[in-house]
Each structure stands twice: as C-alpha cells, then as structure tokens.
C-alpha cells in the first residue's frame, strides 16, 4: 500500500479498508474502499496533494460537496460524507460497477439515435435537477457519465467539483482554465466568471454530437487549437450522417452549440423538451406513413381527423401547430459570415416531379426535406426529387451571420413548403418579404481609411453589430424589419458618424439587400461651435444625414 493510501486509510478510520486506486484526474484521485462495518463498497474522491490549494478553495470545496449531498436524483451518485484529515480532503460516495460513456464510445463507436437519446435524456434531467439547486457542473463529458453494468442506468458524476476549484476569473489556483477543452463552452474557455446553466447545455451538445458522430465536433493538436475552434469555427454538421441522424435532432444539437450563451437553450429542461417534442413529431410522422401505406378504403379512412372540407389533418397542420422549426432554430454563427457548403441532393429519375427551391436571400438557407438536410447558398437554386402523390413537407431556415463574439446578427427567417399531394414540379422562391413584411439586409462597404463599427436602428431599438469592419472590408449585418425611420449608423473610434436612412418603400422586397458605401468624406465628426465675436450668436455646424442607398436588384 502506497503512502497516500495509508494516509487515506488513517483518515477514514478503522472500519474502512482502501482496496485500490481506480483512477487519477487533473484535480483528484478516486479509490475503491471497503466499508467493513456495513459491508459495502465505496468510492472515495481525494483532492490531489501536488496542487497548492488555498484554504479558501478547500473551504469552498467542502461547502459545495455538502450542497451536492442534498441532491436527490436517480441518475446521480449521492455523497455519504465529506472529510479532511491526514492532510487530505475527500468525499465518499457509493461504488458503482460499470463503464464510462467514453469507454463505450471507444469500443462501440457512434451510437444509434435511440441509444444516444436514452443516455442523453436522463443526464439532462439530472442537470436540470442540479440547476434548480443552484449547481452548475461545468465539466459535462463522456468520462463523467457512468453506465451502470447491472441496469444500464446513466449516471452523471463529479457534480460541482470543478466549480469551486477556482481562483480569480474562472481559473484554478494552479492557473488552469476549469473544464476539458474538447467539451468546453466558449465563455468557459475565455475564463469568464459568468458561467451558468448554458455552459452545461453546450457540454451536453458536444456529448450528443460525439455519441452520434463518433468524435467531438472540434479536435486539434493541443488545447489551444481545440479552444480556438470552439471559439471561431462553425459546427461541422456534415459529420452527422444524414441517413442516421434526423434533421430535427441535428438542429437541436446546433442550437446547443451556439457560440454565444444567449443563442442556446436557456437550461437543460429546454433541451429535454425540444428532444421530446422532436421524438414525438417523428413518431407521429412514422405512424401516419404506416397508415397511408395501407390500402385505405372509405370505411378505414373515416376515423381519421378531418380539416376544412373534410380533408385529413396530416403532418402539415400537426407540425405547424408544434412550431418545431421555430423551437429548434436551424441557425449557426461564426466569426465572420461565410458561404455554407452546398450538399447535392439525390439524383432525380427521368419523369419524376422535382422540388425547385430558389434562395433569393443574401444568406444561405438550411433546407430539410423528408429527413434530408441540404444547404442552398445565397442566390442559388436546388432541385430535389419527389414522388407523384406524396405529401410534401419541407422546412427552411436562414443561416444567420455572426459577430466576433458569436452573437447572431439580425433576426431569424424561416418558413415551410407544404403540399397535401404532389402532382407535378413544385417551385418555391425564398424571399425577404415572403410573409408580406418588408425586411432589409444591409451590407456596409468600408471605403474609408478607418476601422468602423455599425448599429441598426429599427423603431426605438438600436442593435450594435458587435463587430469591427476593417478599412477596405465589408460586412453583412443580417435581416431586420423595415419600418419608417429605420437607419444604419456607422462610426469610427473618434466618434465621426454616417447615418443611412432606410425607408420601407426603398427596400427591394425580394432580396432586401442594401449596400451602404462609407468613405472618409461621408463620416461627419462631432459638431464644433463656430468662433464669433458675440458668443451668444455662436452656433453649431449642422450634421446633415448621408444619403445614397443602393438597393441590389
């Protein structure tokens, strides 16, 4: 028995026998211990003694462990007691025989959707239970999900341990950012101290992605490269096999992995509700397809619910009622707007009808047709093969541009293409004013010699883009509702400003695109008083608004 094991045995007391070292992590070691008095196996987690923990950190650790001990959930391991003796700080919990999810993924590879959800949903319930008690895990990863051998029950372990092992601004006393880079949220990687439940949502999104794809979304040669990809690169959704992972599930994962916390689900319960709504809608579609595959006689068709004119209520009305596309939000953000890759659809057979989708927007759209996801670039079109007599249900959502911090710019645009029965080619154009509401998509072209910032004013709301547009560069700011008095303000660091008024009648209803060209001469500095002999007659130079809006046709 090692010296550390002997010290642990003395700290626990004569009724406990240290059996073996189970594992060692960045913060602690875990030992198997036999309770000879109550004849039970225990696991004891001991803080490593080679890290110089401060007394304040150790106090917070024990306080947090006591808080975890009050949690009561079937997918957590309870803490029996917390101790400090022989120079060791530790807590004791039940021993659980099983494999970690990391072990499962190493041996089995990518999991089927049903198995992945059977693991994810109980873990989300556990996270929500902890969030309601004011605890944030901050290290959700496959190594911290234990699959119990006897029952197959997934257990989330290491709750809150790293949360209170921190010094200033989210770093440990040893100077490490808390968390694991492969599963770390952007705000966590940047060392921010405003980490909340949405960090666990991000970690769960990474775990879901890995369960379905076989690998985490962002890898790299070292921690710095991995963190950089979390911060700057879009989620590689093409890694999720489209013939295995349904579109609604991919969209949920995408929202969990939004760069900015405000663009994610607010907590674990919201993710859980989205998963259950998606599964329910998918099951309803399968049931309806099985009904339609049968020989439908008039008598057999009578029990089906009917809409106006006696027409059956199918997936069209059911999904519109659920608002599924709005709930999952098929959007993503990156540091700079970039074209999304176009995925070719299956080849059409001669004589079959086709769906032709023309994207008139200034941004790409994500299109979902019959559980197949494709991307249509800005200004591009796409043909998708259909079948005579089939019910068509396609959903699209615009891929919004993002600023340097991962905020999505502008408002979301989405819609549906629905037909009760396909009899020929279906053509649909995605336009900015598809619902009758005019929208504009401003692009600032910086022809000046200064770096610029921009803000969009709609009514009483002013939305800064949160970006810097370098000299000679350009940037699209997303889509906004066009109302009388709308403006785009562009200013430099010295306070010089150009104002671009945008009236709805001047905005193209198809693309909504507006190009705003800024030069050094168009930037007007702060007003200065004129010198005059009589100070009472001094007045300011008027600040004339700049015009010259060029709508793109």
Residue, then its C-alpha position, 0 to 999 in steps of 0.5 A: x500500500x502506497x503512502x497516500x493510501x495509508x494516509x487515506x486509510x488513517x483518515x477514514x478510520x478503522x472500519x474502512x479498508x482502501x482496496x485500490x486506486x481506480x483512477x487519477x484526474x487533473x484535480x483528484x484521485x478516486x479509490x475503491x474502499x471497503x466499508x467493513x462495518x456495513x459491508x459495502x463498497x465505496x468510492x472515495x474522491x481525494x483532492x490531489x496533494x501536488x496542487x497548492x490549494x488555498x484554504x479558501x478553495x478547500x473551504x469552498x470545496x467542502x461547502x459545495x460537496x455538502x450542497x451536492x449531498x442534498x441532491x436527490x436524483x436517480x441518475x446521480x451518485x449521492x455523497x455519504x460524507x465529506x472529510x479532511x484529515x491526514x492532510x487530505x480532503x475527500x468525499x465518499x460516495x457509493x461504488x458503482x460497477x460499470x463503464x464510462x460513456x467514453x469507454x463505450x464510445x471507444x469500443x462501440x463507436x457512434x451510437x444509434x439515435x435511440x441509444x444516444x437519446x436514452x443516455x442523453x435524456x436522463x443526464x439532462x434531467x439530472x442537470x436540470x435537477x442540479x440547476x434548480x439547486x443552484x449547481x452548475x457542473x461545468x465539466x459535462x463529458x463522456x468520462x463523467x457519465x457512468x453506465x451502470x453494468x447491472x441496469x444500464x442506468x446513466x449516471x452523471x458524476x463529479x457534480x460541482x467539483x470543478x466549480x469551486x476549484x477556482x481562483x480569480x476569473x474562472x481559473x484554478x489556483x494552479x492557473x488552469x482554465x476549469x473544464x476539458x477543452x474538447x467539451x468546453x463552452x466558449x465563455x468557459x474557455x475565455x475564463x469568464x466568471x459568468x458561467x451558468x446553466x448554458x455552459x452545461x447545455x453546450x457540454x451536453x451538445x458536444x456529448x450528443x454530437x460525439x455519441x452520434x458522430x463518433x468524435x467531438x465536433x472540434x479536435x486539434x493538436x493541443x488545447x489551444x487549437x481545440x479552444x480556438x475552434x470552439x471559439x471561431x469555427x462553425x459546427x461541422x454538421x456534415x459529420x452527422x450522417x444524414x441517413x442516421x441522424x434526423x434533421x430535427x435532432x441535428x438542429x437541436x444539437x446546433x442550437x446547443x452549440x451556439x457560440x454565444x450563451x444567449x443563442x442556446x437553450x436557456x437550461x437543460x429542461x429546454x433541451x429535454x423538451x425540444x428532444x421530446x417534442x422532436x421524438x414525438x413529431x417523428x413518431x407521429x410522422x412514422x405512424x401516419x406513413x404506416x397508415x397511408x401505406x395501407x390500402x385505405x378504403x372509405x370505411x378505414x379512412x373515416x376515423x381519421x381527423x378531418x380539416x376544412x372540407x373534410x380533408x385529413x389533418x396530416x403532418x402539415x397542420x400537426x407540425x405547424x401547430x408544434x412550431x418545431x422549426x421555430x423551437x429548434x432554430x436551424x441557425x449557426x454563427x461564426x466569426x465572420x459570415x461565410x458561404x455554407x457548403x452546398x450538399x447535392x441532393x439525390x439524383x432525380x429519375x427521368x419523369x419524376x416531379x422535382x422540388x425547385x427551391x430558389x434562395x433569393x436571400x443574401x444568406x444561405x438557407x438550411x433546407x430539410x426535406x423528408x429527413x434530408x438536410x441540404x444547404x442552398x447558398x445565397x442566390x442559388x437554386x436546388x432541385x430535389x426529387x419527389x414522388x407523384x402523390x406524396x405529401x410534401x413537407x419541407x422546412x427552411x431556415x436562414x443561416x444567420x451571420x455572426x459577430x466576433x463574439x458569436x452573437x447572431x446578427x439580425x433576426x431569424x427567417x424561416x418558413x415551410x413548403x407544404x403540399x397535401x399531394x404532389x402532382x407535378x414540379x413544385x417551385x418555391x422562391x425564398x424571399x425577404x418579404x415572403x410573409x408580406x413584411x418588408x425586411x432589409x439586409x444591409x451590407x456596409x462597404x468600408x471605403x474609408x481609411x478607418x476601422x468602423x463599427x455599425x448599429x441598426x436602428x429599427x423603431x426605438x431599438x438600436x442593435x450594435x453589430x458587435x463587430x469591427x469592419x476593417x478599412x477596405x472590408x465589408x460586412x453583412x449585418x443580417x435581416x431586420x424589419x423595415x419600418x419608417x425611420x429605420x437607419x444604419x449608423x456607422x462610426x469610427x473610434x473618434x466618434x465621426x458618424x454616417x447615418x443611412x436612412x432606410x425607408x420601407x418603400x426603398x427596400x427591394x422586397x425580394x432580396x432586401x439587400x442594401x449596400x451602404x458605401x462609407x468613405x472618409x468624406x461621408x463620416x461627419x465628426x462631432x459638431x464644433x461651435x463656430x468662433x464669433x465675436x458675440x458668443x451668444x450668436x455662436x452656433x453649431x455646424x449642422x450634421x446633415x444625414x448621408x444619403x445614397x442607398x443602393x438597393x441590389x436588384 
